[in-house]
Amino acid sequence: MSTIYAPTLSEELLAHCAERVSMYDRENRFCQEDFEELKEAGYLLMAVPKEFGGKGMTLAEVARETRRLAYYAPATALCINMHNYWVGVAADIYRTGDRSTQWILERAGKGDVFAAGHAETGNDLPIIYSTTKAEKVEGGYRFVGHKAFGSLTPVWDWLGIHGMDSSDPNNRKIVHAFIHRDMSGYSIKETWDVLGMRATRSDDTILQNIFVPDRYIVRIIPAGFGGADFFVLCIFAWALIGFANVYYAIAQRALDLTIEAAKKKTSVTMSHPMSHHAEVQHGIADMILELDTIEPHLEKIARDWSNEVDYGPQWSSKIVSAKYHTVESAWKIVDRALDLSGGFGMFKKSELEHLFRDARAGRFHPANSALTHEIVAKTALGINLDEQPRWG
């Protein structure tokens, strides 16, 4: 599946996105101009197979391009990753000969935008469990629930959702579906006023007994880890590796800004710039040593997925591990950058200030620390992931 990687985005387009970052963050508004330019450039077609009018790029290739954009505009890269991961999921499933998600590729190839509606209050195991009710009715399902973090709220055509069918309490099912913007039975609640990643405009979506016909029901699988199939694993891979590359780019940007500033910053006690201060050098070295561990890990997992390496049941562990490692390392790097900024990083006019807030958002993205440790440990120990923890 490997192809020759060719960058999608021009330096001019990336510069335009960089120029608007502070405005979007300050005004807490969606990155509309970025979105329009990126769509025109074919950024939303990266994962669409060539036979459907796209670029046919693999997860590894899309991840690199996500990282390039995130270096200049993290929130923009993060929100559009929601579209690219849905298309990537559909493309990987299509390559196996399964045509259940082919319609997603057809619609994406024609310009439709897909977004994610999975986050729910009180549900720390998104995708495999749900607080949303899914009821089977003639011709489809009805969904009732409250979805948070509804990515790409102003522009999506299709929102991927999931709900729990508990009609048989002993055999609960998770129903994955897509709703179209023209459907009735849902509303958008403007809730987005947050610490970081403000330009994503991820408002809540309220499902008010919305009917979804069978043709847009893409999976019905048993609840829990035991019911997770290739569709669910694809979501983990494309979403989390995309997230991770955004935060890797933030860390790289923070390091570059720190190095640049250290060469210019002066002190009344030194005849040379602060770059000659031993502790500044120590701090920058720590940042580099931390950063150097991220790319090999991320690249290997993305490349192995794209090359269909068979890790069997270890794949979930490897995916969440790569995301967790990246986010935690990125946070350490950005936090150290603020230390070395000498107070300037506290000001809103400092790019480090918004990078610091954006970096913190990485820990909110699934899988969180608790779930990551559970998946990694249970996988290593050969314990059923659905087994409940026992204390004492």
C-alpha positions as CSV (number, residue, x, y, z in Angstrom):
1,M,0.0,0.0,0.0
2,S,3.0,2.3,0.1
3,T,3.0,5.1,-2.4
4,I,5.4,8.0,-3.2
5,Y,4.5,10.8,-0.7
6,A,3.9,14.2,-2.2
7,P,2.9,17.1,0.0
8,T,-0.6,18.5,-0.5
9,L,-0.2,21.9,1.0
10,S,1.8,24.8,-0.4
11,E,4.0,26.9,1.9
12,E,1.8,29.9,0.8
13,L,-1.3,28.2,2.0
14,L,0.3,27.2,5.3
15,A,1.4,30.8,5.8
16,H,-2.2,32.0,5.3
17,C,-3.4,29.5,8.0
18,A,-0.6,30.7,10.4
19,E,-1.6,34.3,10.0
20,R,-5.2,33.6,11.1
21,V,-4.4,31.5,14.2
22,S,-4.4,34.2,16.8
23,M,-7.6,35.8,15.4
24,Y,-9.5,32.6,15.5
25,D,-8.4,31.9,19.0
26,R,-9.1,35.4,20.3
27,E,-12.5,35.6,18.7
28,N,-13.4,31.9,19.5
29,R,-14.7,31.3,16.0
30,F,-14.4,28.5,13.5
31,C,-11.5,28.5,11.1
32,Q,-13.8,29.1,8.1
33,E,-11.2,30.7,5.8
34,D,-8.7,28.0,6.6
35,F,-11.3,25.4,5.9
36,E,-12.3,26.9,2.5
37,E,-8.7,27.2,1.3
38,L,-7.7,23.7,2.5
39,K,-10.8,22.2,0.8
40,E,-10.0,24.0,-2.4
41,A,-6.4,22.6,-2.2
42,G,-7.7,19.0,-1.9
43,Y,-6.7,18.5,1.7
44,L,-10.1,16.9,2.4
45,L,-9.5,14.4,-0.4
46,M,-6.2,13.0,0.9
47,A,-7.6,9.7,2.1
48,V,-10.2,9.3,-0.6
49,P,-9.1,6.5,-3.0
50,K,-8.2,7.7,-6.5
51,E,-11.1,5.8,-8.1
52,F,-13.4,8.1,-6.2
53,G,-11.6,11.3,-7.1
54,G,-9.2,11.5,-4.3
55,K,-5.4,11.3,-3.7
56,G,-5.4,7.7,-2.3
57,M,-3.0,8.6,0.6
58,T,-2.3,6.1,3.4
59,L,-2.6,6.8,7.1
60,A,1.2,7.4,7.3
61,E,1.0,10.0,4.5
62,V,-2.1,11.7,5.8
63,A,-0.5,11.8,9.3
64,R,2.6,13.6,7.9
65,E,0.4,16.2,6.1
66,T,-1.7,16.7,9.3
67,R,1.6,17.4,11.1
68,R,2.7,19.9,8.5
69,L,-0.5,21.9,8.9
70,A,-0.6,21.6,12.7
71,Y,2.8,23.2,13.0
72,Y,1.2,26.4,11.7
73,A,-2.4,26.0,12.7
74,P,-3.0,23.3,15.4
75,A,-6.8,23.8,15.9
76,T,-7.4,23.8,12.1
77,A,-5.5,20.5,11.7
78,L,-7.3,19.0,14.6
79,C,-10.8,19.7,13.5
80,I,-10.2,18.6,9.9
81,N,-8.6,15.5,11.1
82,M,-12.1,14.4,12.1
83,H,-13.2,14.4,8.4
84,N,-10.0,12.8,7.2
85,Y,-10.2,10.0,9.8
86,W,-13.7,9.0,8.7
87,V,-12.6,8.9,5.1
88,G,-9.5,7.0,6.0
89,V,-11.6,4.4,7.9
90,A,-13.9,4.0,4.9
91,A,-11.0,3.7,2.6
92,D,-9.2,1.0,4.6
93,I,-12.5,-1.0,4.9
94,Y,-13.1,-0.6,1.2
95,R,-9.6,-2.0,0.5
96,T,-10.5,-5.2,2.3
97,G,-13.3,-5.8,-0.2
98,D,-16.0,-4.7,2.3
99,R,-18.4,-2.3,0.5
100,S,-20.4,-1.2,3.5
101,T,-18.7,2.2,3.7
102,Q,-18.2,2.8,-0.1
103,W,-20.9,5.5,0.0
104,I,-18.8,7.5,2.3
105,L,-16.0,7.5,-0.2
106,E,-18.4,8.4,-3.0
107,R,-19.8,11.4,-1.0
108,A,-16.4,12.6,0.2
109,G,-15.1,12.4,-3.4
110,K,-17.9,14.8,-4.4
111,G,-17.0,17.2,-1.6
112,D,-19.2,16.2,1.4
113,V,-17.7,16.8,4.8
114,F,-17.8,14.2,7.6
115,A,-17.5,14.9,11.3
116,A,-17.4,12.9,14.5
117,G,-20.2,12.9,17.2
118,H,-19.0,10.3,19.7
119,A,-18.1,12.1,23.0
120,E,-20.7,11.8,25.7
121,T,-20.8,13.0,29.3
122,G,-20.3,10.0,31.7
123,N,-18.9,7.8,29.0
124,D,-15.1,7.3,29.2
125,L,-15.2,4.4,26.7
126,P,-16.4,6.1,23.5
127,I,-17.2,4.0,20.4
128,I,-17.6,0.8,22.3
129,Y,-20.2,2.0,24.8
130,S,-22.7,4.7,24.7
131,T,-25.2,6.8,26.8
132,T,-27.2,7.5,23.6
133,K,-30.2,5.3,23.1
134,A,-30.6,3.5,19.8
135,E,-34.0,1.9,19.1
136,K,-34.7,-0.4,16.2
137,V,-37.7,0.7,14.2
138,E,-39.0,-0.2,10.7
139,G,-36.5,0.8,8.1
140,G,-33.8,2.0,10.5
141,Y,-33.0,3.2,14.0
142,R,-34.0,6.1,16.1
143,F,-31.4,7.8,18.4
144,V,-31.9,9.9,21.5
145,G,-28.8,11.4,23.2
146,H,-26.5,14.3,23.8
147,K,-23.2,14.4,21.9
148,A,-20.4,16.7,23.0
149,F,-17.3,17.9,21.1
150,G,-19.2,17.8,17.8
151,S,-16.3,18.6,15.5
152,L,-16.6,20.8,12.4
153,T,-20.0,22.0,13.7
154,P,-20.5,24.8,11.2
155,V,-19.6,22.8,8.0
156,W,-20.3,19.1,8.3
157,D,-22.7,17.4,5.9
158,W,-22.5,14.1,7.8
159,L,-22.0,13.4,11.5
160,G,-20.9,10.0,12.6
161,I,-22.7,8.9,15.7
162,H,-23.2,5.8,17.8
163,G,-25.8,4.6,20.3
164,M,-26.7,1.6,22.5
165,D,-29.4,-0.8,21.6
166,S,-30.5,-2.3,24.9
167,S,-33.6,-4.1,23.7
168,D,-32.0,-7.3,24.8
169,P,-30.3,-6.5,28.2
170,N,-28.2,-9.7,27.9
171,N,-26.9,-8.8,24.4
172,R,-26.5,-5.1,24.1
173,K,-25.5,-3.7,20.8
174,I,-23.6,-0.6,19.6
175,V,-25.1,0.9,16.5
176,H,-22.9,3.1,14.4
177,A,-24.6,5.5,12.0
178,F,-24.4,8.8,10.1
179,I,-26.9,11.6,10.2
180,H,-27.1,14.1,7.4
181,R,-27.4,17.8,8.0
182,D,-30.8,18.0,6.2
183,M,-32.3,15.4,8.5
184,S,-34.8,16.5,11.2
185,G,-34.7,15.4,14.8
186,Y,-31.5,17.0,16.0
187,S,-30.3,20.4,17.2
188,I,-26.9,22.1,17.7
189,K,-26.3,23.7,21.1
190,E,-23.6,26.4,21.1
191,T,-21.4,25.4,24.0
192,W,-17.9,26.0,22.6
193,D,-16.0,28.4,24.8
194,V,-13.0,26.5,26.0
195,L,-9.4,26.6,27.1
196,G,-7.7,25.6,23.9
197,M,-8.3,24.4,20.3
198,R,-10.9,27.1,20.1
199,A,-11.0,27.3,16.3
200,T,-12.4,23.8,16.0
201,R,-15.9,25.1,17.0
202,S,-16.9,21.7,18.5
203,D,-20.4,22.5,19.7
204,D,-22.8,19.9,21.2
205,T,-25.3,18.0,19.1
206,I,-28.6,17.0,20.7
207,L,-30.2,13.9,19.1
208,Q,-34.0,14.3,19.6
209,N,-35.4,11.0,18.5
210,I,-33.7,11.3,15.1
211,F,-34.5,8.6,12.5
212,V,-31.6,7.1,10.5
213,P,-32.5,4.8,7.6
214,D,-30.8,1.4,7.3
215,R,-28.6,2.6,4.4
216,Y,-26.7,4.9,6.8
217,I,-26.3,2.3,9.5
218,V,-22.7,1.2,9.0
219,R,-22.2,-1.2,11.9
220,I,-24.2,-3.1,14.6
221,I,-21.8,-4.9,16.9
222,P,-21.8,-6.2,20.5
223,A,-21.0,-3.6,23.1
224,G,-17.6,-3.6,24.8
225,F,-14.1,-4.4,23.6
226,G,-15.2,-7.9,22.6
227,G,-17.5,-6.5,20.0
228,A,-14.9,-4.3,18.4
229,D,-14.3,-5.3,14.7
230,F,-12.0,-3.8,12.0
231,F,-14.3,-0.8,11.7
232,V,-13.8,0.1,15.3
233,L,-10.0,-0.6,15.1
234,C,-9.8,1.7,12.0
235,I,-11.4,4.5,14.0
236,F,-8.9,4.1,16.7
237,A,-6.0,4.1,14.3
238,W,-7.0,7.0,12.1
239,A,-8.3,9.2,14.8
240,L,-5.6,8.7,17.5
241,I,-2.6,8.8,15.1
242,G,-4.1,12.0,13.6
243,F,-4.5,13.5,17.0
244,A,-1.0,12.5,18.0
245,N,0.5,14.2,15.0
246,V,-1.2,17.5,15.8
247,Y,0.4,17.5,19.3
248,Y,3.7,16.4,18.0
249,A,3.7,19.4,15.7
250,I,2.8,21.7,18.6
251,A,5.8,20.4,20.5
252,Q,8.1,21.0,17.5
253,R,6.8,24.5,17.1
254,A,7.3,25.3,20.8
255,L,10.9,24.0,20.6
256,D,11.7,26.1,17.5
257,L,10.2,29.3,19.1
258,T,12.2,28.6,22.3
259,I,15.5,28.3,20.4
260,E,14.8,31.3,18.3
261,A,14.0,33.4,21.4
262,A,17.0,32.2,23.4
263,K,19.3,33.5,20.7
264,K,17.8,37.0,21.0
265,K,17.1,37.2,24.7
266,T,19.5,39.3,26.8
267,S,20.3,39.5,30.5
268,V,21.9,42.4,32.5
269,T,24.3,39.9,34.0
270,M,25.6,38.5,30.7
271,S,27.5,39.9,27.7
272,H,26.1,37.1,25.5
273,P,22.4,36.2,24.7
274,M,20.6,33.8,27.0
275,S,21.4,31.0,24.6
276,H,24.8,30.9,26.4
277,H,23.2,30.3,29.8
278,A,23.9,26.8,31.0
279,E,20.4,26.2,32.4
280,V,18.8,27.5,29.2
281,Q,20.9,25.0,27.3
282,H,19.9,22.3,29.7
283,G,16.2,23.1,29.2
284,I,16.5,23.1,25.5
285,A,18.4,19.9,25.5
286,D,15.7,18.3,27.6
287,M,13.1,19.4,25.1
288,I,15.0,18.0,22.2
289,L,15.7,14.7,24.0
290,E,11.9,14.4,24.6
291,L,10.9,15.4,21.1
292,D,13.4,12.9,19.5
293,T,11.4,10.0,21.0
294,I,8.1,11.0,19.4
295,E,8.6,10.8,15.7
296,P,10.1,7.3,15.4
297,H,7.2,5.9,17.5
298,L,4.5,7.7,15.6
299,E,6.0,7.0,12.2
300,K,6.5,3.3,12.9
301,I,2.9,2.8,14.0
302,A,1.4,4.8,11.1
303,R,3.7,3.0,8.6
304,D,3.0,-0.4,10.1
305,W,-0.8,0.2,9.9
306,S,-0.5,1.4,6.3
307,N,1.6,-1.6,5.4
308,E,-0.9,-4.0,7.0
309,V,1.5,-5.4,9.6
310,D,-0.3,-8.1,11.5
311,Y,-0.1,-7.3,15.3
312,G,-3.4,-9.1,15.9
313,P,-4.9,-8.2,19.3
314,Q,-1.9,-5.9,20.1
315,W,-3.0,-3.3,17.6
316,S,-5.3,-1.4,20.1
317,S,-2.4,-1.3,22.7
318,K,0.1,0.0,20.1
319,I,-2.3,2.7,18.8
320,V,-3.2,4.1,22.2
321,S,0.4,3.9,23.4
322,A,1.6,6.0,20.5
323,K,-1.0,8.7,21.1
324,Y,-0.4,8.7,24.9
325,H,3.4,8.9,24.5
326,T,3.1,11.8,22.0
327,V,0.6,13.8,24.1
328,E,2.5,13.4,27.4
329,S,5.9,14.3,25.8
330,A,4.4,17.2,23.9
331,W,3.0,18.6,27.1
332,K,6.3,18.3,28.9
333,I,8.0,20.2,26.0
334,V,5.5,23.0,25.8
335,D,5.5,23.4,29.6
336,R,9.3,23.7,29.6
337,A,9.1,26.2,26.7
338,L,7.0,28.4,28.9
339,D,9.5,28.1,31.7
340,L,12.3,29.3,29.4
341,S,10.2,32.1,28.0
342,G,10.9,34.1,31.2
343,G,7.4,35.4,31.6
344,F,6.7,36.5,28.0
345,G,4.8,33.2,27.4
346,M,2.1,34.5,29.8
347,F,1.1,37.3,27.4
348,K,-1.7,36.7,24.9
349,K,0.5,38.2,22.2
350,S,2.9,35.3,22.7
351,E,2.4,32.3,20.4
352,L,3.6,30.1,23.2
353,E,0.6,31.1,25.3
354,H,-1.9,29.6,22.9
355,L,0.3,26.6,22.1
356,F,0.4,25.9,25.9
357,R,-3.4,25.9,26.0
358,D,-3.8,23.9,22.8
359,A,-1.3,21.3,24.1
360,R,-3.3,20.7,27.2
361,A,-6.3,19.6,25.1
362,G,-4.4,16.5,24.1
363,R,-5.0,14.9,27.4
364,F,-8.8,15.3,26.9
365,H,-8.8,13.3,23.7
366,P,-9.4,9.6,24.0
367,A,-7.9,7.4,25.0
368,N,-7.3,9.1,28.4
369,S,-4.5,8.1,30.7
370,A,-6.6,5.6,32.7
371,L,-7.9,3.8,29.6
372,T,-4.6,3.8,27.9
373,H,-2.9,2.1,30.9
374,E,-5.7,-0.4,31.2
375,I,-5.5,-1.4,27.5
376,V,-1.7,-1.6,27.5
377,A,-1.5,-3.7,30.7
378,K,-4.4,-6.0,30.0
379,T,-3.1,-6.7,26.5
380,A,0.4,-7.5,27.8
381,L,-1.0,-9.7,30.5
382,G,-3.5,-11.5,28.2
383,I,-6.5,-10.3,30.3
384,N,-9.9,-9.8,28.6
385,L,-10.3,-6.1,28.1
386,D,-13.9,-6.2,29.2
387,E,-13.0,-7.8,32.5
388,Q,-13.9,-5.4,35.4
389,P,-11.1,-4.4,37.8
390,R,-11.1,-6.0,41.2
391,W,-9.6,-4.4,44.3
392,G,-8.5,-6.0,47.5
